[in-house]
Amino acid sequence: MKKLMILFLIFGMMSGLWAQGQQETADAFLKRVSNNYAKIVNYRARIIMTKQGVVQQGTLYYVAPDRLKIEYTSPAKQVLLITSDLLQLYLPQYEVILEQKLTTKDIEGMGGIGVGRGLEIMQKNYSVSYVNSARPQPLSSGSSEMVVKLQLKWRVNNEGFRTLEMSIDPQTLLIRRVVGVTSMFETLQFDFLNIRLNSNIPKTLFVMELDDTSRVNRYPDFIYGTEAP
């Protein structure tokens, strides 16, 4: 009887070790997500951005490799537009367009939320681990939506975010939520809903169309100043 119990104990231990060996690493899982996003030709989603209780939302459009637009519903009529090497932000309440020429590095990591080469670059610049475990867990407390959560921590302090928590749909490998802590210890949350992939998004969408441009002032180099990094 004792020998039988010992055999069961050894078998249980070996089964546990085998299961651990079969578990996909967090790096490998993020690599699969990155490969999935690399295949995306275009992408649209409802985006909700939350910072210190302030909520902005709208529709995000992306066409590979370097066109991105957010048409805001809150604040109404605000527009963020990235085309090739130029970023434009229209602020209707001030009647201004803020502009910034982008570097190759800016474009490669565009958004840091999966578009462009953002995820590929994150794998190099952040250490990756699971939050709690590799098993799907609720998106938030009480939610029926199940996601795999990854924790990313910067390796060097020249990234925009110290940490990122990604919530990823395990079936589609699409990012559902990103919560980031900036270098200034501010917390930002990005939610992506109603995602549609590889639908018909015309490139003509990526222009700054305003009702009346005569009253709008433009302010170039609003991020870097006159000298780009």
Summary of the structure (lengths in Angstrom):
residues: 229
radius of gyration: 21.6
end to end distance: 73.4
largest distance: 91.0
contacts: 610
relative contact order: 0.17
helix: 23%
strand: 41%
